[in-house]
């Protein structure tokens, strides 16, 4: 689908903390809606340092709202090739900041096996776990209710990096590409899986992201080389939650229209 034809909504908040609170509220609302409509909610969490504030906000709101966490299944949109208890593990970060504080049954949390000796087989196994757990609603690709993504200063999202073959994948839903700029492998959702979601939330903060945010969402966005610019839910919402530093180079019309 043409990027200009899908529904995208911007939310620009003054500080990273305010952005995290806004994202937490939107996140919680989507879980409540999904469980009300389909009795379960399928989410995919992001890695990196930026989501920690969001996870902390979600954990801090557990006693204040009626999010049905016991009906949530948690997957991960990408992972580093380290054990799950490693400080660099995206699962470890989510566990320490969110999962330890919400009543999700352990069997409903699905870490990526990115430290496997056979990463190709591990990616295939994770794809099968998604296909077996996440309904496709009549289509070929499972539809997550909510996929959370960050954006790197280089324009990567999940572990889809500029120039990598993984961003061109059209069939497989999960890959374990080698990332030359990092000198190591990652495991990642591919664009077909991300773009099948009912809702994709990008949570982006700090000024080092300002240039790529402006490139992605400016007039030349469709020509952007940033993998994140190719996130374009084919039949779902695309929410972009920014702090003012990340949004500073956006067109004034976009900034002023954001809630």
C-alpha positions in Angstrom: 0.0 0.0 0.0 1.2 3.5 -0.7 2.4 5.2 2.5 0.1 8.1 1.9 -3.0 6.0 1.9 -2.8 4.4 5.3 -3.9 5.9 8.6 -1.1 7.5 10.5 -1.6 9.5 13.7 1.1 11.6 15.4 1.4 12.4 19.1 4.1 14.9 20.1 4.8 15.4 23.8 7.2 17.9 25.4 9.4 15.4 27.2 10.4 11.7 26.9 8.6 11.0 30.2 5.4 12.6 28.9 5.7 10.7 25.6 6.1 7.4 27.6 2.9 8.2 29.6 1.0 8.9 26.4 2.3 5.8 24.8 1.4 3.8 27.9 -2.2 5.1 27.8 -2.5 4.3 24.1 -1.0 0.9 24.6 -3.3 0.0 27.5 -6.4 1.1 25.5 -5.5 -1.1 22.6 -5.1 -4.1 24.9 -8.5 -3.4 26.5 -10.1 -3.1 23.1 -8.6 -6.3 21.7 -9.6 -8.4 24.7 -13.1 -6.9 24.6 -13.4 -7.8 20.9 -11.5 -11.0 20.6 -10.9 -12.2 24.2 -7.1 -12.2 23.7 -4.5 -9.6 22.8 -1.4 -10.4 20.8 1.4 -7.9 21.2 5.0 -7.7 20.1 7.4 -5.7 22.3 10.4 -3.7 21.0 14.0 -3.7 22.2 16.7 -1.1 22.7 16.8 1.5 25.5 14.0 3.8 24.4 11.1 1.5 25.4 12.2 1.2 29.0 10.4 4.4 30.0 7.2 3.1 28.3 7.5 -0.3 30.0 8.1 1.4 33.4 5.0 3.6 32.8 2.9 0.5 32.0 4.1 -1.3 35.0 3.5 1.7 37.2 -0.1 1.9 36.1 -1.0 -1.7 36.9 -3.0 -0.7 40.0 -4.7 2.2 38.4 -6.4 0.7 35.4 -8.2 -2.4 34.3 -5.8 -3.8 31.7 -6.6 -7.5 31.3 -2.9 -8.6 31.3 -3.9 -12.2 31.9 -5.3 -12.3 28.4 -2.2 -10.9 26.7 0.3 -12.9 24.7 3.7 -11.3 24.4 6.2 -11.8 21.5 9.2 -9.7 20.6 9.8 -7.9 17.3 13.5 -8.4 17.5 16.3 -9.8 19.7 20.0 -9.8 20.1 22.1 -13.0 19.9 22.6 -13.2 23.6 21.1 -15.4 26.4 17.8 -14.3 27.9 19.4 -13.3 31.2 22.0 -11.1 29.5 22.0 -7.4 30.1 21.7 -6.7 26.4 18.8 -9.0 25.9 15.5 -7.3 24.8 13.6 -9.9 26.7 15.7 -9.3 29.8 14.9 -5.5 29.6 11.2 -6.1 29.2 11.2 -8.6 32.0 12.9 -6.4 34.5 10.9 -3.3 33.6 7.4 -4.7 32.7 6.9 -8.4 32.7 7.9 -8.9 36.4 5.1 -6.5 37.4 2.1 -7.5 35.3 0.1 -10.8 35.8 0.7 -12.4 32.4 0.9 -16.2 32.7 4.5 -17.3 32.0 3.4 -19.6 29.2 2.0 -16.6 27.3 5.4 -14.9 27.1 7.3 -16.0 24.0 11.0 -14.8 24.0 12.9 -15.1 20.8 15.5 -17.9 20.8 18.2 -15.6 19.3 21.1 -17.2 21.2 20.5 -20.6 19.4 23.4 -22.4 17.8 21.3 -22.7 14.6 19.7 -19.3 14.1 18.0 -20.2 10.8 16.1 -23.0 12.5 15.4 -20.8 15.5 13.9 -18.2 13.3 11.7 -20.8 11.6 10.7 -22.1 15.0 9.6 -18.7 16.2 7.7 -18.1 13.0 5.8 -21.3 13.6 5.1 -20.3 17.2 3.6 -17.1 15.9 1.5 -18.9 13.3 0.2 -21.3 15.9 -0.7 -18.6 18.4 -1.6 -15.4 16.6 -4.8 -15.6 14.5 -4.6 -14.6 10.8 -8.3 -13.9 10.5 -8.6 -15.5 7.1 -5.4 -14.1 5.6 -2.1 -15.8 5.2 -0.2 -13.7 7.7 -1.0 -13.6 11.5 -2.3 -10.2 12.7 -0.8 -8.9 15.9 -3.1 -6.5 17.8 -0.2 -4.2 18.6 3.4 -4.2 17.4 5.7 -1.7 19.3 8.7 -0.4 17.4 11.5 2.0 17.9 13.5 3.8 15.3 17.3 4.2 15.3 19.2 7.3 14.3 20.2 5.3 11.2 16.6 4.6 10.3 16.5 1.0 11.4 13.5 -0.5 13.1 13.2 -3.9 14.8 16.5 -5.4 13.5 15.9 -4.3 9.9 19.0 -2.3 9.1 19.8 -0.1 6.1 21.2 -2.1 3.2 20.3 -5.4 4.8 18.6 -8.2 2.8 16.0 -8.7 5.5 14.2 -5.5 4.5 13.5 -7.0 1.1 12.0 -10.3 2.5 8.4 -10.9 1.3 7.7 -14.5 2.4 9.3 -15.3 5.7 7.9 -13.6 8.8 11.0 -14.0 11.0 14.7 -13.9 10.0 18.1 -14.0 11.7 20.2 -11.7 9.5 23.9 -10.9 10.0 24.2 -7.2 10.6 27.6 -6.0 9.3 27.5 -2.7 11.1 27.2 -4.6 14.4 29.3 -7.5 13.5 26.8 -10.0 14.8 23.4 -11.6 14.1 20.0 -10.4 15.2 16.6 -12.0 15.0 13.7 -9.9 13.7 10.2 -9.7 12.4 10.1 -8.9 8.7 8.0 -6.2 7.1 5.2 -8.5 6.0 4.5 -9.5 9.6 4.9 -5.9 10.9 2.6 -4.5 8.3 -0.1 -7.0 8.8 -0.7 -5.8 12.4 -3.9 -4.1 13.5 -1.9 -1.4 15.1 1.8 -0.4 14.9 3.1 2.0 17.5 6.4 3.8 16.9 7.8 5.2 20.1 10.7 7.6 19.4 12.5 10.1 21.6 15.7 12.2 21.7 17.2 14.7 19.3 19.5 12.1 17.5 16.3 10.7 15.8 15.1 14.1 14.6 16.6 14.0 11.1 15.5 10.5 10.3 12.0 11.2 11.7 11.7 14.3 9.4 13.0 12.2 6.5 10.5 9.4 7.1 7.5 11.6 7.5 8.3 14.5 5.2 7.3 15.0 1.6 10.2 12.7 0.4 9.3 10.0 2.9 8.3 7.5 0.2 11.8 7.8 -1.2 13.5 7.4 2.2 16.1 4.7 2.5 15.3 4.2 6.1 13.8 0.7 6.8 11.5 2.3 9.3 9.9 4.3 6.5 8.6 1.1 5.0 6.4 0.4 8.0 3.0 0.9 6.5 0.2 -1.2 8.1 -1.9 -2.4 5.2 -5.2 -2.5 7.1 -4.4 -1.0 10.5 -3.4 2.0 12.5 0.0 3.5 12.6 0.6 5.6 15.7 3.8 7.7 16.0 4.5 8.9 19.6 7.4 11.4 19.8 8.9 13.8 22.3 9.6 17.3 21.1 13.3 16.6 20.6 12.6 13.8 18.1 9.8 15.8 16.4 11.8 19.1 16.1 12.4 18.8 12.4 9.0 17.6 11.4 6.9 20.0 9.3 5.0 22.5 11.5 1.7 21.2 10.2 2.4 17.7 11.5 3.7 19.0 14.9 0.7 21.2 15.4 -1.8 18.6 14.4 -0.4 16.0 16.8 -2.3 15.4 20.0 
